[in-house]
């Protein structure tokens, strides 16, 4: 009986022993390979510029990008070695799900490597192109040229070569990202992501042109604003605005004048024109409609304000001309004419602004009628003796 047990144990050891030793050898070799591959990946990845940037942003003490990728590959190799070792022990049915998972990963691995190579090569090329463009534009002293022209104050960009280099980098990296996603052959992920990136890529020309339109509009607005600030005072605009008191008594203390206000309004309208055209190019129809409506309303308000201001100016001139005769009887008439012109100008200006026309016409009629009645009463009370003398003369 004992001999049979010993014989059976010897047979089992003879059968399982080599398999167990083979499994142990596979695990040891797999562990060594995993350690070696993880170390190589860590060194290779951490030497890349993109990995250095990621490591710096992660902070001191955090695992590096190479360490994380190395650990991932380490456990993948260990998993492959484990399935092979368990297979040598005859545990195929137990490790079947694990084997299927490893097989799927190994089948996907070429796609992953291909996508990584495409993105890596594209990233290196994009980085080289970015540095080349930045270096060439810096050597050409583009910032100095823009500063002389005055564009740095308009764009508020001090390092334009770096910005252009970044744009070149993005323009190269977008199609590279699309190609790397296609290489993964994961339609559930790659198709939506590819469509999104293609949409961004197709929108870039319109965005670029819209930016140029806004830049040109800003340059023109700056030029026109400076031109008006220098030209309008020569025609006495500031003096006329101050005499009319349109900006208030403290306007000069705040550095405001008629020419400055007009220049700012003109610059704003030019930039608004550019913004409307930019929204058209970007196909932002709702924003474009809103800006167009703002432009229409703003134009009407500005034109109405010009009419009112011009009317006040004319009223002041007429009053001064009438008072310059020196006759006392002219004073009430001059006041009447002045306010009649102002009421007329305000009525026309408000109507041009698009306010309720019926209310404006009614108010204008009532105001003009009130002025006429007031003038008649003033003339009747003040000129009663003069009228009596005239009637007496006509009787004779």
Secondary structure, DSSP 4 states (H G I P E B T S, - for coil): -HHHHHHHHHHHHHHHHHHHHHHHHHHHHHHHHHHHHHHHHHHHHHTSHHHHHHHHHH-TTSPPHHHHHHHHHHHHHHHHHHHHHHHHTT-TTTSHHHHHHHHHHHHHHHHHHHHHHHHHHHHHHHHHHHHHHHHHHHHTTHHHHHHHHTHHHHH--S-HHHHHHHHHHHHHHHHHHHHHHHHHT-HHHHHHHHHHHHHHHHHHHHHHHHHHHHHHHHHHHHHHHHHHHHHGGGGTHHHHHHHHTSS-TTTTTTT--HHHHHHHHHHHHHHHHHHHHHHHHTT-HHHHHHHHHHHHHHHHHHHHHHHHHHHHHHHHHHHHHHHTT--TTHHHHHHHHHHHHHHHHHHHHHHHTT--HHHHHHHHHHHHHHHHHHHHHHHHHHTHHHHHHHHHHHH-
